[in-house]
Amino acid sequence: MSKKRANIFIYWVPALALLVVGIQFVLCSTWNLTKWKGGGFGMYSEVHYYYHEVYISPLKVSLDSLQKKDANITDAIKNAKRMPSDANLNRIGQLISKYAPGDTISIQIWKPHLDARKARYSRELINQVTIIKPL
């Protein structure tokens, strides 16, 4: 193997890997992105976003029955669990507005938090949006 090729493997490949890990760490800590994406470097450092809980109040029917009726609602909830931005929560509000009585809809996404040292389960509010329904 040539010396130039050996230098690439010795120096540039590890440097590139550290750069990718550093970018992932910064994006996860500053932009509230999931640690499961971007190479999976933090894959087992938090509970998968599938287990995030979505609460919508008030609703006339259960959220599970709405998901069975409309695939768009299911997709919107999956997107909001994966990326809990205001835009994704507002999309859920638009889709379920006809099923919610009253003038406002409150949508919350909660993230489970497990503390193994204290053997304690708790939840953390990730994002909350209150939508005022049009008249």
N, C-alpha and C positions, 0 to 999 in steps of 0.2 A: 504494500500500500504506500502511496506517495505521502510525503510529509505534509503537503497541502491538504490532501484528503483526510489525513489523520487529525490535523488541526481543526477541520470542520467538525468532526465527530467529538473531539475532546472539548472544544470551547463553544462553538456556535449552537449545537443542538441543546446542551444544557441551558445556555443563555436564553434561547428561544422558549424553552419549557418554563423557565422562571418568569419570563415576560408574560406568558399566557396566564400563569398562576397569579401573578401580581395584578394583571388587569381584571381577572375574575374576582379577586378579593376586593379590589377597590369598587367595582361595580356592585357587588353584593352588599357592601357596607354603606355605600352612599346612595344608591338608587333603589334600594329595597327589592333587588332582584333575587330570584330563587337561587340557592346554592346548587341545585340539581342540574342547572344548565351550564353551558360553557366548559365542557370537558369533564364535568362531574367531580371536580376536585373536592367539593364539600358535600358529596352525595350522602354520606352517612352522618353528617354533623347536625342534621335537623330532620324533623318528620316530613315526609313527602307532602306536597301541596294538595294531594288528593284528600287528605284528612282535614283540610281547613273547613270550617263550618260557616255556612251562609245563613244569616237570620234576616228575614224580611217581615216587617210589621207595618200595618195590619194586613192580613190576607184572609180571604173568605174560605179558601181551600188550602190543603197542605202543599208544600213545595214539591214533594215527591209526585203527587198526582198531576201537578202542572208539567213536570218534566216528562211524564209518561204521555201527556197529550201533545206537547209541542217540542220537537227536537231543537228548535232555535233557542228555547229557554235552557235546555240542557247544555248546549254549546256555549251559551253566554255565561252560565254558571261555571263551567270548566275553565273558560278563559279568565274569569274573575278570580278563581282560586289560584290559577297559575300566575297571573299578573294582576294584583288587586289595585288597579288604577281607578281614578274617578270615572274615566271614560267607560271602562268595562262595567262598573257598578251602575252607571247611568243607562247603559244598554240593557241591563237586567230590568231596571225600573221602567223603561219604555215597553218592554215585552210583557211585563206583568201588571201594568197599570190598570187594565180592565178587570183584573181579579182582586184588586185591593180597594176596600171601601175608604171613604174619607178623602181629605184634600192632599195629604202628604203620605209618602212612603219612605220608610227608613230601612236602609240596607246596610248590614254589617258583615264583615268577614273577620273571623276569629281564627287564630293560629294556635294549635296545641303546643304546650311547652312541657317537656318532661325533665324533671330534675332527679337524676339517678342517685345522687348523693343523699338527698333528703327524702327520696321515695315519694315525690309529690308530683301530681298532675295539675296543671293550671292552663288557662287560656290567655292569649294576648290579642287585643284588638289591633288588627292591621290597618283597616280603613273603614270609614263610615261615611255614607252619603245620605242626605235627606233630599228627596225629590218632591217638588210641589207640582201636583197634577194640573194640567191645563183645564180650564173650564169649558 
